[in-house]
Amino acid sequence: MGKVIITVLGKDTVGIIAKVCTYLAGSNINILDINQTIVQDYFNMMMIADMSGTDKPLEEVMADLDRIGEEIGVNIRVQREEIFTSMHRI
């Protein structure tokens, strides 16, 4: 498995980045690039991550991050890089 795009969106709360990054590190998923902004009370983060070091299938990572998102009140989505790129072509 190669690169994935991870997006996180929701009301800003303490620990969003910590929860997501702790899960990724524990799963041996390397963050290649990260960008986050807060507009008023809304948190938005986009990451490019490399899944080549993990033994977890993409579906498991997606389910785990979805569960973490529910716990902290944000929406977390994971897409393969090639699908994300295809969807956002002009």
Rosetta silent file (secondary structure, phi, psi, omega in degrees, C-alpha in Angstrom):
SEQUENCE: MGKVIITVLGKDTVGIIAKVCTYLAGSNINILDINQTIVQDYFNMMMIADMSGTDKPLEEVMADLDRIGEEIGVNIRVQREEIFTSMHRI
SCORE:     score description
SCORE:     0.000 S_00000001
   1 L     0.000  139.563 -177.318    0.000    0.000    0.000 S_00000001
   2 L  -100.673 -131.822 -175.703    1.301    3.433   -0.903 S_00000001
   3 E   -85.239  149.600  174.788    0.248    6.937   -0.001 S_00000001
   4 E  -131.606  156.435  174.176   -3.104    7.995    1.416 S_00000001
   5 E  -107.295  126.062  179.422   -4.758   11.340    1.990 S_00000001
   6 E  -115.239  125.984  176.473   -6.252   11.797    5.465 S_00000001
   7 E  -118.442  142.511  179.703   -8.632   14.678    6.122 S_00000001
   8 E  -131.445  126.925 -178.023   -9.976   15.755    9.502 S_00000001
   9 E  -141.570  134.918  176.451  -12.784   18.294    9.849 S_00000001
  10 E   165.336 -175.589  176.810  -14.871   19.399   12.809 S_00000001
  11 E   -64.050  136.907 -178.880  -15.216   21.660   15.821 S_00000001
  12 L   -69.137  131.668  174.094  -11.824   22.433   17.340 S_00000001
  13 L  -142.418  164.332  178.648  -11.055   20.603   20.583 S_00000001
  14 L   -68.816  132.378  170.192   -7.924   19.782   22.526 S_00000001
  15 L    95.631    5.377 -178.408   -6.042   16.699   21.343 S_00000001
  16 H   -61.190  -53.318 -178.516   -7.267   16.182   17.778 S_00000001
  17 H   -61.911  -42.381 -179.234   -3.785   16.124   16.254 S_00000001
  18 H   -59.613  -45.689 -178.675   -2.420   14.084   19.152 S_00000001
  19 H   -63.171  -47.253 -177.470   -5.084   11.365   18.825 S_00000001
  20 H   -65.900  -47.196 -177.708   -4.706   11.013   15.061 S_00000001
  21 H   -67.669  -35.689  176.581   -0.899   11.119   15.080 S_00000001
  22 H   -62.646  -43.249  177.304   -0.640    8.690   18.004 S_00000001
  23 H   -61.996  -46.689 -178.118   -2.771    6.180   16.100 S_00000001
  24 H   -61.768  -46.118  179.619   -0.717    6.613   12.918 S_00000001
  25 H   -62.015  -42.251  178.925    2.597    6.230   14.747 S_00000001
  26 H   -66.335  -21.350  179.126    1.338    3.155   16.606 S_00000001
  27 L   -98.765    5.455 -179.707    0.311    1.644   13.271 S_00000001
  28 L    61.104   38.542  175.882    3.708    2.435   11.666 S_00000001
  29 L  -104.923  121.050 -174.252    2.103    4.855    9.193 S_00000001
  30 E   -89.654  129.210  175.665    4.487    7.698    8.333 S_00000001
  31 E   -83.094  119.831 -179.620    3.205   11.260    7.948 S_00000001
  32 E   -92.056  -34.402 -179.404    4.877   12.778    4.884 S_00000001
  33 E  -153.503  146.121 -179.189    3.136   16.149    4.897 S_00000001
  34 E  -146.855  140.325  177.251    0.620   17.845    7.152 S_00000001
  35 E  -142.332  131.385  177.909   -1.336   21.085    7.002 S_00000001
  36 E  -140.302  145.529  177.363   -3.893   22.280    9.513 S_00000001
  37 E  -137.701  156.704  172.992   -5.923   25.414    9.960 S_00000001
  38 E  -127.191  121.051  177.402   -8.501   26.677   12.388 S_00000001
  39 E  -114.103  113.724 -170.419  -11.143   29.055   11.077 S_00000001
  40 L    52.577 -115.637 -178.682  -13.113   30.491   13.979 S_00000001
  41 L  -103.833   13.633 -175.885  -13.973   27.293   15.895 S_00000001
  42 E  -106.525  128.564 -178.107  -13.579   24.853   12.999 S_00000001
  43 E   -97.822  134.767  177.439  -10.543   22.601   12.671 S_00000001
  44 E  -137.408  125.642  179.274   -9.371   21.382    9.259 S_00000001
  45 E  -135.461  140.411  175.205   -6.358   19.124    8.719 S_00000001
  46 E  -130.097  132.801  179.701   -5.018   17.362    5.652 S_00000001
  47 E  -127.622  147.848  165.845   -2.214   14.816    5.743 S_00000001
  48 E  -110.363  125.540 -175.722   -0.340   12.804    3.174 S_00000001
  49 E  -129.660  150.622  179.679    0.774    9.560    4.780 S_00000001
  50 E  -105.052  118.207 -178.555    2.783    6.536    3.669 S_00000001
  51 L   -96.372    7.782 -175.836    1.204    3.182    4.557 S_00000001
  52 L   -66.485  -18.793 -179.369    4.015    1.014    3.146 S_00000001
  53 L   -92.347   -3.351 -177.768    5.354    0.339    6.659 S_00000001
  54 L  -100.803  152.360  174.625    2.109   -0.956    8.170 S_00000001
  55 L   -99.106    1.327  179.665    0.697   -4.454    8.086 S_00000001
  56 L   -81.480  137.439  174.417   -2.850   -3.147    8.575 S_00000001
  57 L   -71.356  154.550 -178.768   -5.151   -3.202    5.549 S_00000001
  58 H   -53.850  -41.548 -177.974   -6.570    0.145    4.407 S_00000001
  59 H   -60.405  -37.368  178.839  -10.095   -0.875    5.456 S_00000001
  60 H   -69.122  -42.895  178.104   -8.958   -1.441    9.049 S_00000001
  61 H   -61.517  -44.237  178.715   -7.170    1.926    9.176 S_00000001
  62 H   -59.575  -45.743 -179.282  -10.270    3.628    7.773 S_00000001
  63 H   -65.600  -42.525  179.790  -12.512    1.976   10.373 S_00000001
  64 H   -63.148  -45.177 -179.544  -10.129    2.766   13.237 S_00000001
  65 H   -69.401  -32.484  175.358   -9.816    6.437   12.259 S_00000001
  66 H   -63.093  -42.493  178.252  -13.575    6.679   11.774 S_00000001
  67 H   -64.375  -43.797  177.936  -14.033    5.385   15.334 S_00000001
  68 H   -61.362  -42.505  177.790  -11.441    7.838   16.681 S_00000001
  69 H   -58.784  -43.742  178.007  -13.224   10.660   14.842 S_00000001
  70 H   -62.006  -40.153 -179.046  -16.529    9.710   16.451 S_00000001
  71 H   -62.892  -37.556 -175.361  -14.870    9.651   19.892 S_00000001
  72 H  -104.078    1.714  173.003  -13.463   13.165   19.534 S_00000001
  73 L    81.141   29.980  176.765  -16.304   14.669   17.499 S_00000001
  74 E  -128.057  165.526  177.935  -14.629   15.152   14.112 S_00000001
  75 E  -101.725  119.993  179.334  -15.000   13.625   10.663 S_00000001
  76 E  -116.986  126.148  179.364  -11.915   11.670    9.537 S_00000001
  77 E  -124.534  142.916  178.638  -11.661   10.352    5.987 S_00000001
  78 E  -125.342  129.894  177.570   -8.919    8.285    4.364 S_00000001
  79 E  -134.236  146.174  171.773   -8.507    7.928    0.594 S_00000001
  80 E   -61.296  143.728 -177.517   -5.870    6.339   -1.582 S_00000001
  81 H   -58.278  -41.828 -177.047   -3.737    9.062   -3.137 S_00000001
  82 H   -66.434  -33.769  177.112   -4.545    8.007   -6.692 S_00000001
  83 H   -70.827  -44.499  178.427   -8.303    8.155   -6.034 S_00000001
  84 H   -58.529  -45.557 -179.188   -8.011   11.553   -4.345 S_00000001
  85 H   -63.745  -42.986  179.183   -5.947   12.868   -7.276 S_00000001
  86 H   -63.206  -38.756 -178.523   -8.403   11.522   -9.851 S_00000001
  87 H   -70.713  -24.347 -173.901  -11.362   13.083   -8.054 S_00000001
  88 L  -111.217   21.772  173.652   -9.713   16.506   -7.894 S_00000001
  89 L   -75.123  146.029  178.223   -8.471   16.885  -11.463 S_00000001
  90 L   -93.790    0.000    0.000   -9.601   19.965  -13.286 S_00000001
